[in-house]
């Protein structure tokens, strides 16, 4: 019912992005541009998306500059690593894949998100 007003998404698809309390501040359902878009505030959503993309570009450039300085100085550089996953080779396919390494559910239970970066 009223599918044309919901971009013809199924009921399941519409609920996948529903906010959930207690999730990490980096959870994609907390994207402010997404929320604005879902509320029909297109101009604000576009401006917010631009702000987020610029913030991501600045963060990437900072990491690249740190890596370049470390290379020039000959000092070790610890590249960005995901909080909850690690890259491992799949024993069957030999492909690199991301495997959950733990920590998320414990952080959620404690509501301790101090390790999460400010991405929004």
C-alpha positions in Angstrom: 0.0 0.0 0.0 1.3 3.5 -1.0 4.4 1.9 -2.5 4.7 4.8 -5.0 5.3 7.2 -2.1 8.1 4.9 -0.7 10.1 4.6 -4.0 8.5 1.2 -4.6 10.6 -0.4 -1.9 9.3 -3.5 -0.1 8.3 -3.2 3.5 11.5 -5.1 4.4 13.7 -2.7 2.4 12.1 0.3 4.1 12.7 -1.1 7.6 16.4 -2.0 7.0 17.4 1.6 7.5 15.2 2.2 10.5 17.0 3.8 13.5 17.9 1.5 16.3 18.8 2.7 19.8 22.2 1.9 21.3 24.1 1.5 18.1 27.6 2.8 17.5 27.9 6.5 16.5 29.5 5.2 13.2 26.4 3.1 12.3 25.3 4.1 8.8 21.7 4.5 10.0 22.9 7.6 11.8 24.0 9.4 8.7 22.5 12.8 8.9 22.1 13.2 5.2 20.2 10.0 4.9 17.8 11.0 7.6 17.2 14.4 5.9 16.6 12.6 2.6 14.2 10.2 4.2 12.3 13.1 5.6 12.0 14.7 2.2 14.4 17.6 3.0 16.3 17.2 -0.2 18.2 20.5 -0.3 19.4 20.1 3.3 20.3 16.4 2.6 22.4 17.4 -0.4 24.2 20.1 1.6 24.8 17.6 4.4 26.1 15.0 2.0 28.6 17.5 0.6 29.8 18.4 4.1 30.3 14.7 4.9 32.2 14.0 1.7 34.4 17.0 2.3 35.1 15.7 5.9 36.0 12.3 4.5 38.3 13.9 1.9 40.1 15.9 4.6 40.5 12.8 6.7 41.9 10.8 3.8 44.4 13.6 2.9 45.5 13.8 6.6 46.2 10.0 6.6 48.0 10.3 3.2 50.2 13.1 4.5 51.0 11.2 7.7 52.0 8.2 5.6 54.2 10.3 3.4 55.9 12.0 6.3 56.5 8.6 7.9 58.0 7.3 4.7 60.3 10.3 4.4 61.4 10.1 8.0 61.7 6.3 7.9 59.4 6.0 10.9 56.8 3.3 11.2 53.3 4.3 10.1 50.3 2.4 11.3 47.6 2.7 8.6 43.9 3.0 9.2 42.4 -0.2 10.6 38.7 -1.0 11.0 37.6 -1.3 14.6 35.6 -4.5 14.4 37.1 -6.4 11.4 40.5 -7.5 10.3 41.8 -8.5 6.8 42.6 -12.1 6.5 43.1 -14.5 3.6 40.2 -16.9 3.1 41.7 -20.4 3.5 39.6 -21.8 0.6 39.5 -19.0 -2.0 42.8 -17.4 -0.9 41.0 -14.0 -1.4 41.6 -11.2 1.2 38.4 -10.7 3.2 37.3 -8.8 6.3 36.6 -11.1 9.3 34.8 -9.9 12.4 37.4 -9.7 15.2 35.1 -9.0 18.1 34.4 -6.0 20.3 31.3 -4.5 18.8 28.7 -6.4 20.9 30.7 -5.8 24.1 30.9 -2.1 23.3 27.2 -2.1 22.6 26.4 -3.8 25.8 28.4 -1.3 27.8 27.4 1.6 25.6 31.1 2.4 25.4 31.8 3.9 22.0 35.1 5.8 22.9 37.0 3.9 20.2 34.7 5.1 17.5 35.9 8.0 15.3 33.7 11.1 14.6 32.8 10.3 11.0 29.5 12.3 10.8 
